[in-house]
Amino acid sequence: MFFEGYGYHGTSFEQTYRCYPASFIDKPQLESGDKIIMPPSALDRLASLHIDYPMLFELRNAAAERVSHCGVLEFIAEEGMIYMPYWMMENMLLQEGDTVRVKNVTLPKGTYVKLQPHTKDFLDISNPKAILETTLRNFSCLTTGDSIMVAYNNKKYYIDIIESKPSNAISIIETDCEVDFAPPLDYKEPERLAPSVPSSKAPAPVEEAVAEPKFNPFTGAGRRLDGKPLKHQSPPVSSPTSKDKQAGAANGGPSAASTSQSTRQSQQGKLVFGSTMNHAQKETQKQPSKDTKQEQAPKKEEPKFQAFTGKKYSLKG
């Protein structure tokens, strides 16, 4: 059967056409989907065949070995010509007037598709999933390896189809299809910073031990109530410092300190009970006591008070 010079044969539809973008026919709505416009002769041939609906076609560019799939919107094109979205021509590396092979096919319903945006701007949309769902209503099928165009807010976003199930080409008409997103092509992972050492594990700074002054009672200066100066002012009592303790430990420890205290007491002429001194120390204590007695001997003895030693006087005179 021949339609105005274009022959169709067999039980399937397969024909070669020259392709042109949708701008040539003033159909800008074609750019928001994947449907093409075919000549009326193609409708007559398809009507005579027992084909499955919806009508789906395979587009093949033999020169560039590119294959894609599409649907059909209208049959109003001139004979021997088809009009298709410009983004689809870019996918197939087609120029205006290039030939493309069109063949009707039956595709399984899709269950899964994985998409990858070209830029991160698409993810910045308030609800990209809803925008994508609205856009895909204008599509009839998807092919792995294609890049579809999503128009939103006067801006075009391109998205790659990197995986589809159950086959490389699926129908998305009246089907529940799971959609997954891959990171955008221009996405860069943030650089990982070196793990910082927690403050609990960080070595604590070594602080020099500063000796705190100890409390010494009764170290202030004495004052008289009548304001007169003191004849003798007792020196401030100083507690033994750490240096004195270390020196004492080096000279014999606590025993040396006890012996020095005992000798001081013996020099002042006091008796010490419970002393653990040896005989040599006792002898050394006796000698200074004798000296003190000799020193006290030359001192004049003061007259003692004697009662009733005064003169007698009578009241009579």
Buried (B, 14 or more C-beta within 10 A) or exposed (E): EEBEEBEBEEEEBBBEBBBBBBBEBEBEEBBBBBBBBBBBBBBEBBEEEEBEEEBBBBBBBEEEEBBBBBBBBBBEBBBBBBBBBBBBBEBBEBEEEBEBBBBBBEBEBBEEBBBBBBBEEBEEBEEBEEBBEEBBEBBBBBBBBBBBBBEBEEEEBBBBBBBBBEEBBBBBBEEEBEBEBBEBEEEEEEEEEEEEEEEEEEEEEEEEEEEEEEEEEEEEEEEEEEEEEEEEEEEEEEEEEEEEEEEBEEEEEEEBBBBEEBBEEBBEEEEEEEBEBEEEBEEBBEEEBEEEEEEEEEEEEEEEEEEEEEEEEEEEE
